[in-house]
Amino acid sequence: MKPINEAHVAQPGLEIAAADDETALAIQELLSARCAIAPADRTTREPGEPGVRLRCFLDLRQEPDA
């Protein structure tokens, strides 16, 4: 997988890199229990690269909706 660099961190949102869809979506689910999140509904794949990426947006300052 491609490394995450400063350009990625400067953009709003969080990019999750995982081995498969199930793992990426499980990580997103864990984050949603800790902070407010606008979840992604699918992952993306780079041709010729292993694994998947999922981009979601979260706000660590807000509690999740109960």
DSSP file (Angstrom, degrees, kcal/mol; ACC not computed):
  #  RESIDUE AA STRUCTURE BP1 BP2  ACC     N-H-->O    O-->H-N    N-H-->O    O-->H-N    TCO  KAPPA ALPHA  PHI   PSI    X-CA   Y-CA   Z-CA
    1    1 A M              0   0    0      0, 0.0    50,-0.1     0, 0.0    16,-0.0   0.000 360.0 360.0 360.0 152.4    0.0    0.0    0.0
    2    2 A K        -     0   0    0      1,-0.1     2,-0.1     0, 0.0    47,-0.0  -0.460 360.0-107.8 -71.2 144.0    1.1    3.6   -0.6
    3    3 A P        -     0   0    0      0, 0.0     2,-0.5     0, 0.0    -1,-0.1  -0.370  26.2-119.1 -70.0 152.3    2.4    5.4    2.5
    4    4 A I        -     0   0    0     -2,-0.1     2,-0.2     3,-0.0     0, 0.0  -0.828  41.5-178.0 -90.2 125.6    0.3    8.1    4.1
    5    5 A N    >>  -     0   0    0     -2,-0.5     4,-1.6     1,-0.0     3,-0.8  -0.516  43.8 -81.8-118.1-175.3    2.1   11.4    3.9
    6    6 A E  H 3> S+     0   0    0      1,-0.3     4,-2.0     2,-0.2     5,-0.1   0.813 123.3  60.9 -60.2 -32.6    1.6   15.0    5.1
    7    7 A A  H 3> S+     0   0    0      1,-0.2     4,-0.7     2,-0.2    -1,-0.3   0.878 105.2  48.6 -62.8 -37.0   -0.5   15.9    2.1
    8    8 A H  H X4 S+     0   0    0     -3,-0.8     3,-0.8     1,-0.2    -1,-0.2   0.914 111.2  49.2 -67.7 -41.9   -3.0   13.2    3.2
    9    9 A V  H 3< S+     0   0    0     -4,-1.6    -2,-0.2     1,-0.2    -1,-0.2   0.815 103.0  61.8 -68.6 -30.9   -3.1   14.5    6.7
   10   10 A A  H 3< S+     0   0    0     -4,-2.0    -1,-0.2    -5,-0.2    -2,-0.2   0.737  92.0  79.6 -69.1 -23.0   -3.7   18.1    5.6
   11   11 A Q  S << S-     0   0    0     -3,-0.8     2,-0.0    -4,-0.7     0, 0.0  -0.587  93.7-103.0 -85.2 147.3   -7.0   17.2    4.0
   12   12 A P  S    S+     0   0    0      0, 0.0     2,-0.1     0, 0.0    -1,-0.1  -0.372  83.5  40.6 -66.0 148.3  -10.1   16.8    6.1
   13   13 A G  S    S-     0   0    0     45,-0.2     2,-0.4    -4,-0.1    44,-0.3  -0.422  81.7 -90.2 107.3 176.9  -11.1   13.2    6.7
   14   14 A L  E     -A   56   0A   0     42,-3.5    42,-2.5    -2,-0.1     2,-0.6  -0.997  23.3-150.4-133.3 131.7   -9.4   10.0    7.6
   15   15 A E  E     -A   55   0A   0     -2,-0.4     2,-0.5    40,-0.2    40,-0.2  -0.919  11.8-159.3-106.0 122.1   -8.2    7.4    5.2
   16   16 A I  E     -A   54   0A   0     38,-3.5    38,-2.2    -2,-0.6     2,-0.5  -0.872   1.8-161.5-100.4 126.2   -8.2    3.9    6.5
   17   17 A A  E     +A   53   0A   0     -2,-0.5     2,-0.3    36,-0.2    36,-0.2  -0.935  23.4 158.2-107.2 129.6   -5.9    1.4    4.8
   18   18 A A  E     -A   52   0A   0     34,-2.3    34,-2.8    -2,-0.5     3,-0.1  -0.923  51.9-111.8-145.9 167.9   -6.8   -2.3    5.3
   19   19 A A  S    S+     0   0    0     -2,-0.3    32,-0.4    32,-0.2     2,-0.3   0.814  95.7   1.8 -72.6 -31.0   -6.3   -5.7    3.8
   20   20 A D  S  > S-     0   0    0     31,-0.1     4,-2.1     1,-0.1     5,-0.2  -0.946  76.4 -97.9-152.7 169.6   -9.9   -6.2    2.9
   21   21 A D  H  > S+     0   0    0     -2,-0.3     4,-2.6     1,-0.2     5,-0.3   0.907 117.4  55.8 -57.9 -46.0  -13.4   -4.5    2.9
   22   22 A E  H  > S+     0   0    0      1,-0.2     4,-1.8     2,-0.2    -1,-0.2   0.897 109.6  45.6 -57.5 -44.3  -14.5   -6.3    6.1
   23   23 A T  H  > S+     0   0    0      2,-0.2     4,-2.2     1,-0.2    -1,-0.2   0.924 112.5  50.0 -67.0 -45.1  -11.6   -5.0    8.1
   24   24 A A  H  X S+     0   0    0     -4,-2.1     4,-2.0     1,-0.2    -2,-0.2   0.915 113.2  46.1 -60.5 -44.3  -11.9   -1.4    6.8
   25   25 A L  H  X S+     0   0    0     -4,-2.6     4,-2.0     1,-0.2    -1,-0.2   0.834 110.2  54.3 -69.4 -32.0  -15.6   -1.3    7.6
   26   26 A A  H  X S+     0   0    0     -4,-1.8     4,-2.1    -5,-0.3    -1,-0.2   0.890 107.9  49.7 -67.5 -39.4  -15.0   -2.8   11.0
   27   27 A I  H  X S+     0   0    0     -4,-2.2     4,-2.2     2,-0.2    -2,-0.2   0.924 109.9  51.0 -63.7 -44.1  -12.4   -0.1   11.8
   28   28 A Q  H  X S+     0   0    0     -4,-2.0     4,-2.0     1,-0.2    -2,-0.2   0.901 108.6  52.2 -59.1 -41.6  -14.9    2.6   10.7
   29   29 A E  H  X S+     0   0    0     -4,-2.0     4,-0.8     1,-0.2    -1,-0.2   0.897 108.0  50.9 -62.9 -41.6  -17.6    1.0   13.0
   30   30 A L  H >< S+     0   0    0     -4,-2.1     3,-0.8     1,-0.2     4,-0.4   0.902 109.9  50.4 -62.6 -41.0  -15.2    1.1   16.0
   31   31 A L  H >X S+     0   0    0     -4,-2.2     4,-1.7     1,-0.2     3,-1.6   0.870 102.4  61.0 -64.7 -36.3  -14.5    4.8   15.3
   32   32 A S  H 3< S+     0   0    0     -4,-2.0    -1,-0.2     1,-0.3    -2,-0.2   0.718  98.1  58.3 -66.6 -19.3  -18.2    5.6   15.1
   33   33 A A  T << S+     0   0    0     -4,-0.8    -1,-0.3    -3,-0.8    -2,-0.2   0.630 113.1  39.4 -80.3 -13.7  -18.6    4.5   18.7
   34   34 A R  T <4 S+     0   0    0     -3,-1.6     2,-0.3    -4,-0.4    -2,-0.2   0.682 123.0   7.7-109.6 -25.0  -16.0    7.1   19.9
   35   35 A C  S  < S-     0   0    0     -4,-1.7    -1,-0.2    28,-0.2    28,-0.2  -0.956  86.1 -76.3-153.0 167.6  -16.7   10.2   17.8
   36   36 A A  E     -C   59   0B   0     26,-1.4    23,-2.5    23,-1.1     2,-0.3  -0.499  56.8-179.7 -68.8 136.8  -19.1   11.8   15.4
   37   37 A I  E     -C   58   0B   0     21,-0.2    21,-0.2    -2,-0.2    -5,-0.0  -0.997  37.3-148.5-144.8 143.5  -18.5   10.3   11.9
   38   38 A A  E     -C   57   0B   0     19,-3.5    19,-1.6    -2,-0.3    -2,-0.0  -0.906  42.1-145.5-104.9  97.5  -19.8   10.6    8.4
   39   39 A P        -     0   0    0      0, 0.0     2,-0.3     0, 0.0    17,-0.1  -0.213   3.9-127.9 -72.8 154.3  -19.3    7.0    7.3
   40   40 A A        -     0   0    0      1,-0.1    16,-0.1   -15,-0.0     3,-0.1  -0.695   7.9-151.6 -90.9 150.3  -18.3    5.8    3.9
   41   41 A D  S    S+     0   0    0     -2,-0.3     2,-0.3     1,-0.1    -1,-0.1   0.503  73.5  23.2-102.9  -5.3  -20.4    3.1    2.3
   42   42 A R        -     0   0    0     13,-0.2    13,-0.4   -17,-0.0     2,-0.2  -0.989  68.6-125.7-154.4 161.9  -17.6    1.5    0.2
   43   43 A T        -     0   0    0     -2,-0.3     2,-0.3    11,-0.1    11,-0.2  -0.548  20.8-134.5-100.7 169.4  -13.9    1.0   -0.2
   44   44 A T  B     -B   53   0A   0      9,-3.0     9,-2.4    -2,-0.2     2,-0.4  -0.911  10.4-153.0-123.6 155.5  -11.6    1.8   -3.1
   45   45 A R        -     0   0    0     -2,-0.3     7,-0.1     7,-0.2     6,-0.1  -0.979  11.0-138.8-127.7 140.3   -8.8   -0.3   -4.6
   46   46 A E    >   -     0   0    0     -2,-0.4     3,-2.4     5,-0.4    -2,-0.0  -0.875  36.4-109.8 -93.9 124.5   -5.8    0.9   -6.5
   47   47 A P  T 3  S+     0   0    0      0, 0.0    -1,-0.0     0, 0.0     0, 0.0  -0.307 102.7  11.6 -55.3 130.9   -5.1   -1.4   -9.5
   48   48 A G  T 3  S+     0   0    0      1,-0.2    -3,-0.0    -2,-0.0     0, 0.0   0.368 107.3 105.3  82.7  -4.6   -2.0   -3.4   -8.9
   49   49 A E  S <  S-     0   0    0     -3,-2.4    -1,-0.2     2,-0.1    -3,-0.2  -0.858  70.5-120.6-107.8 142.6   -1.8   -2.5   -5.2
   50   50 A P  S    S+     0   0    0      0, 0.0    -4,-0.1     0, 0.0   -30,-0.1  -0.435  70.2  14.0 -76.1 155.2   -2.8   -4.8   -2.4
   51   51 A G  S    S-     0   0    0    -32,-0.4    -5,-0.4    -2,-0.1     2,-0.3  -0.102  78.3 -88.7  82.2-176.3   -5.5   -4.0    0.0
   52   52 A V  E     -A   18   0A   0    -34,-2.8   -34,-2.3    -7,-0.1     2,-0.4  -0.854  22.4-142.6-132.0 164.7   -8.3   -1.4    0.1
   53   53 A R  E     -AB  17  44A   0     -9,-2.4    -9,-3.0    -2,-0.3     2,-0.4  -0.975   9.1-168.7-130.5 147.7   -8.8    2.2    1.3
   54   54 A L  E     -A   16   0A   0    -38,-2.2   -38,-3.5    -2,-0.4     2,-0.6  -0.998   7.4-156.6-136.2 129.3  -11.8    3.8    2.9
   55   55 A R  E     +A   15   0A   0     -2,-0.4     2,-0.3   -13,-0.4   -40,-0.2  -0.934  21.7 163.5-112.1 122.2  -12.2    7.6    3.4
   56   56 A C  E     -A   14   0A   0    -42,-2.5   -42,-3.5    -2,-0.6     2,-0.5  -0.873  31.3-127.2-130.3 165.3  -14.5    8.8    6.1
   57   57 A F  E     +C   38   0B   0    -19,-1.6   -19,-3.5    -2,-0.3     2,-0.3  -0.957  30.7 174.0-118.0 129.5  -14.9   12.1    7.9
   58   58 A L  E     -C   37   0B   0     -2,-0.5     2,-0.5   -21,-0.2   -45,-0.2  -0.949  26.1-148.3-136.8 156.3  -14.9   12.4   11.7
   59   59 A D  E >   -C   36   0B   0    -23,-2.5     3,-1.3    -2,-0.3   -23,-1.1  -0.942   5.0-167.9-125.2 106.3  -15.0   15.0   14.4
   60   60 A L  T 3  S+     0   0    0     -2,-0.5    -1,-0.1     1,-0.3   -23,-0.0   0.660  85.4  64.1 -68.6 -15.5  -13.1   14.1   17.5
   61   61 A R  T 3  S+     0   0    0    -25,-0.1     2,-0.4     2,-0.1    -1,-0.3   0.660  94.8  69.7 -83.2 -15.9  -14.7   17.0   19.4
   62   62 A Q  S <  S-     0   0    0     -3,-1.3   -26,-1.4   -26,-0.1    -3,-0.1  -0.804  79.2-125.9-107.5 144.5  -18.2   15.7   19.1
   63   63 A E        -     0   0    0     -2,-0.4   -28,-0.2   -28,-0.2   -29,-0.1  -0.539  39.6 -99.7 -76.7 150.3  -19.8   12.7   20.8
   64   64 A P        -     0   0    0      0, 0.0     2,-0.2     0, 0.0   -28,-0.2  -0.336  45.1 -92.6 -66.5 154.6  -21.5   10.2   18.5
   65   65 A D              0   0    0      1,-0.1   -30,-0.0   -30,-0.1    -3,-0.0  -0.483 360.0 360.0 -64.9 135.6  -25.3   10.4   18.1
   66   66 A A              0   0    0     -2,-0.2    -1,-0.1    -3,-0.1     0, 0.0   0.457 360.0 360.0 -86.2 360.0  -26.9    8.1   20.7
